Amino acid sequence: MAAGAFSAFERMIAWRYLRSRRREGFVSVIAGISLTGIALGVATLIIVMAVMNGFRIELLNRILGLNGHMLVRAESRFVTDFDPLAQRIAAIDGVTRVAPVIEGQVMANSDVAAAGALV
């Protein structure tokens, strides 16, 4: 026999506060409002967490779309033998794409400001 979510004692206490007598009717109203408030708060929390999880997944996909999981750099300034290295990396299980990227630092100037940039 599967155990219920609540014990007999818990059900008795809940029933007592939700179905109070006529002279204690205000307690029943307060208990109902409290129960509704807790239910709305929990529902809101679940919805917000689901939306934020979706945003997190989308953000990770966008970031990883720009910057891969792995970065290979040479000891010198440039990787000179990219093709054999790319073939070795592409042969690894789980690798879907291999692409060469050349990055450089520049100084961007305008009439009002100057800023460093990565190209």
NUPA-463288 format. One record per residue: residue number from 1; x, y, z of N, C-alpha, C in turn. Coordinates in steps of 0.001 Angstrom, whole numbers. Example, Ala and Ser with C-alpha at 12.3 -4.5 7.8 and 13.67 -1.06 7.14 Angstrom:
BEGIN
PALUM  num     n.px     n.py     n.pz    ca.px    ca.py    ca.pz     c.px     c.py     c.pz
PALUM    1    13190    -5690     7800    12300    -4500     7800    13200    -3300     7800
PALUM    2    12850    -2250     7080    13670    -1060     7140    12900       30     7870
//
This chain:
BEGIN
PALUM  num     n.px     n.py     n.pz    ca.px    ca.py    ca.pz     c.px     c.py     c.pz
PALUM    1      844    -1173        0        0        0        0      889     1236        0
PALUM    2      642     2145     -923     1447     3357    -1037     1031     4355       39
PALUM    3     2016     5009      611     1731     6018     1627     1220     7283      950
PALUM    4      252     7942     1577     -293     9178     1027      682    10327     1200
PALUM    5      357    11432      567     1221    12603      658     1182    13205     2060
PALUM    6       37    13057     2743     -120    13641     4070     -603    12573     5043
PALUM    7     -172    12690     6285     -624    11744     7307    -2020    12146     7791
PALUM    8    -2625    11284     8572    -3965    11559     9104    -3946    12800     9995
PALUM    9    -2888    12972    10765    -2766    14145    11635    -2705    15430    10811
PALUM   10    -1924    15430     9741    -1816    16621     8895    -3148    16947     8232
PALUM   11    -3851    15919     7775    -5169    16149     7164    -6154    16718     8182
PALUM   12    -6099    16222     9427    -6996    16717    10465    -6738    18199    10757
PALUM   13    -5470    18589    10861    -5127    19993    11124    -5572    20871     9959
PALUM   14    -5319    20451     8737    -5731    21232     7565    -7244    21369     7518
PALUM   15    -7962    20286     7777    -9434    20326     7744    -9962    21259     8834
PALUM   16    -9333    21246     9998    -9776    22088    11114    -9663    23570    10751
PALUM   17    -8575    23969    10095    -8399    25383     9771    -9173    25808     8532
PALUM   18    -9339    24907     7587   -10054    25285     6367   -11567    25237     6546
PALUM   19   -12076    24427     7465   -13523    24306     7680   -13841    24644     9135
PALUM   20   -13529    25842     9566   -13773    26209    10961   -15254    26502    11192
PALUM   21   -15623    26585    12462   -17020    26836    12824   -17422    28257    12468
PALUM   22   -18708    28509    12587   -19268    29805    12192   -18636    30952    12982
PALUM   23   -18452    30817    14281   -17905    31922    15075   -16418    32135    14794
PALUM   24   -15740    31151    14218   -14326    31287    13862   -14159    31338    12348
PALUM   25   -15128    31868    11646   -15105    31902    10186   -13952    32706     9621
PALUM   26   -13509    33721    10357   -12413    34556     9871   -11122    33752     9754
PALUM   27   -10923    32786    10653    -9741    31927    10584    -9746    31147     9277
PALUM   28   -10915    30686     8865   -11022    29945     7612   -10695    30833     6417
PALUM   29   -11139    32082     6440   -10840    33022     5349    -9346    33286     5285
PALUM   30    -8735    33551     6424    -7289    33802     6469    -6519    32574     5991
PALUM   31    -6935    31390     6404    -6263    30161     5968    -6392    29991     4463
PALUM   32    -7567    30281     3908    -7757    30177     2456    -6902    31169     1695
PALUM   33    -6830    32405     2191    -5991    33422     1540    -4523    33013     1615
PALUM   34    -4099    32500     2765    -2708    32051     2912    -2394    30906     1965
PALUM   35    -3304    29953     1874    -3107    28815      979    -3020    29275     -471
PALUM   36    -3898    30197     -860    -3871    30735    -2227    -2567    31480    -2491
PALUM   37    -2119    32267    -1519     -864    33005    -1679      336    32087    -1843
PALUM   38      389    31041    -1051     1494    30083    -1161     1451    29374    -2505
PALUM   39      248    28973    -2936      120    28287    -4232      551    29202    -5377
PALUM   40      141    30470    -5344      552    31415    -6394     2060    31659    -6363
PALUM   41     2631    31757    -5164     4075    31963    -5052     4868    30794    -5610
PALUM   42     4448    29590    -5293     5142    28399    -5803     4992    28306    -7316
PALUM   43     3787    28576    -7829     3571    28533    -9281     4432    29575    -9986
PALUM   44     4519    30778    -9421     5350    31828   -10008     6815    31415   -10006
PALUM   45     7276    30847    -8922     8666    30398    -8835     8971    29332    -9875
PALUM   46     8072    28387   -10069     8277    27333   -11069     8338    27930   -12468
PALUM   47     7440    28863   -12767     7423    29489   -14098     8694    30289   -14331
PALUM   48     9110    31086   -13357    10324    31898   -13511    11545    31010   -13692
PALUM   49    11639    29923   -12934    12790    29029   -13081    12802    28363   -14452
PALUM   50    11642    28003   -14977    11577    27392   -16308    12004    28387   -17380
PALUM   51    11538    29627   -17274    11914    30653   -18254    13408    30942   -18178
PALUM   52    13946    31076   -16963    15373    31366   -16818    16225    30209   -17325
PALUM   53    15779    28982   -17142    16510    27834   -17669    16533    27883   -19192
PALUM   54    15415    28262   -19798    15381    28421   -21257    16324    29509   -21726
PALUM   55    16368    30638   -20999    17294    31712   -21353    18738    31257   -21195
PALUM   56    19009    30472   -20167    20377    29983   -19944    20829    29107   -21105
PALUM   57    19948    28211   -21542    20294    27328   -22659    20524    28143   -23924
PALUM   58    19657    29117   -24182    19809    29965   -25366    21103    30772   -25292
PALUM   59    21421    31313   -24124    22651    32086   -23958    23880    31209   -24192
PALUM   60    23890    30004   -23640    25023    29104   -23856    25172    28740   -25330
PALUM   61    24055    28493   -26004    24130    28180   -27436    24690    29347   -28233
PALUM   62    24295    30556   -27887    24812    31727   -28611    26297    31952   -28325
PALUM   63    26697    31795   -27076    28109    31993   -26734    28967    30934   -27406
PALUM   64    28529    29679   -27337    29321    28612   -27936    29267    28665   -29455
PALUM   65    28269    29337   -30018    28236    29538   -31464    29340    30476   -31913
PALUM   66    29728    31390   -31044    30800    32330   -31374    32167    31796   -30952
PALUM   67    32237    31235   -29788    33492    30703   -29255    33306    29215   -29001
PALUM   68    34173    28424   -29581    34036    26978   -29453    34440    26462   -28092
PALUM   69    34328    25163   -27943    34690    24505   -26692    36202    24381   -26539
PALUM   70    36911    24430   -27652    38349    24191   -27610    39067    25247   -28432
PALUM   71    40194    25687   -27941    41006    26680   -28634    42433    26154   -28687
PALUM   72    42997    26106   -29889    44365    25623   -30070    45214    26804   -30506
PALUM   73    46287    27045   -29787    47198    28144   -30125    48610    27585   -30292
PALUM   74    49365    28271   -31111    50758    27879   -31327    51647    28599   -30321
PALUM   75    52844    28043   -30121    53794    28726   -29254    54278    30007   -29913
PALUM   76    54394    29953   -31228    54760    31168   -31954    53486    31967   -32217
PALUM   77    53561    32946   -33057    52420    33832   -33305    51284    33139   -34054
PALUM   78    51577    32300   -35041    50541    31691   -35881    50716    30176   -35940
PALUM   79    49611    29464   -36163    49655    28032   -36434    49959    27903   -37919
PALUM   80    51096    27310   -38255    51506    27261   -39666    50991    26022   -40391
PALUM   81    50793    24934   -39695    50340    23692   -40335    48913    23370   -39895
PALUM   82    47984    24203   -40297    46614    24065   -39817    45922    22823   -40359
PALUM   83    46086    22504   -41639    45333    21399   -42250    45568    20053   -41559
PALUM   84    46806    19609   -41336    46976    18325   -40628    46443    18371   -39190
PALUM   85    46630    19512   -38538    46131    19658   -37172    44601    19614   -37148
PALUM   86    43956    20255   -38108    42493    20251   -38192    41968    18840   -38443
PALUM   87    42664    18065   -39259    42233    16691   -39526    42340    15829   -38270
PALUM   88    43402    16027   -37495    43559    15270   -36247    42475    15639   -35235
PALUM   89    42161    16927   -35150    41123    17368   -34208    39752    16880   -34661
PALUM   90    39464    16938   -35964    38164    16506   -36492    37948    15009   -36304
PALUM   91    39024    14235   -36188    38902    12783   -36006    38484    12403   -34583
PALUM   92    38527    13344   -33658    38138    13070   -32269    36620    12908   -32203
PALUM   93    36156    11889   -31468    34711    11658   -31313    34043    12870   -30670
PALUM   94    32918    13283   -31239    32151    14397   -30687    32465    15738   -31311
PALUM   95    33548    15828   -32064    33897    17090   -32717    33025    17234   -33952
PALUM   96    32304    18343   -34044    31407    18553   -35185    31994    19510   -36208
PALUM   97    32772    20494   -35763    33348    21466   -36691    34736    21882   -36236
PALUM   98    35572    22146   -37212    36904    22691   -36961    37065    23869   -37907
PALUM   99    37438    25020   -37371    37558    26213   -38218    38758    27038   -37780
PALUM  100    39540    27516   -38747    40656    28395   -38393    40147    29812   -38128
PALUM  101    40748    30447   -37160    40389    31828   -36829    41678    32598   -36606
PALUM  102    41745    33762   -37205    42886    34652   -36979    42362    35853   -36212
PALUM  103    42931    36092   -35049    42523    37214   -34214    43654    38213   -34144
PALUM  104    43265    39453   -34026    44251    40499   -33854    43672    41648   -33060
PALUM  105    44547    42383   -32405    44105    43542   -31640    44293    44791   -32481
PALUM  106    43321    45687   -32396    43385    46949   -33135    42970    48074   -32208
PALUM  107    43284    49287   -32640    42835    50479   -31937    41827    51166   -32835
PALUM  108    40601    51313   -32357    39552    51979   -33127    39456    53423   -32650
PALUM  109    39613    54363   -33581    39577    55790   -33254    38390    56456   -33931
PALUM  110    37780    57386   -33229    36760    58245   -33822    37063    59674   -33401
PALUM  111    36207    60594   -33769    36443    61990   -33401    36341    62219   -31896
PALUM  112    35577    61386   -31212    35340    61629   -29789    36019    60629   -28856
PALUM  113    36416    59463   -29345    36976    58459   -28439    37868    57483   -29187
PALUM  114    38649    56770   -28411    39474    55684   -28932    39256    54474   -28028
PALUM  115    39225    53296   -28650    38996    52083   -27871    39716    50919   -28515
PALUM  116    40134    49990   -27698    40738    48776   -28207    39661    47810   -28660
PALUM  117    39990    47025   -29674    39027    46058   -30198    39764    44804   -30611
PALUM  118    39033    43719   -30715    39566    42438   -31148    38943    42117   -32493
PALUM  119    39786    41901   -33494    39289    41602   -34848    39703    40196   -35205
//
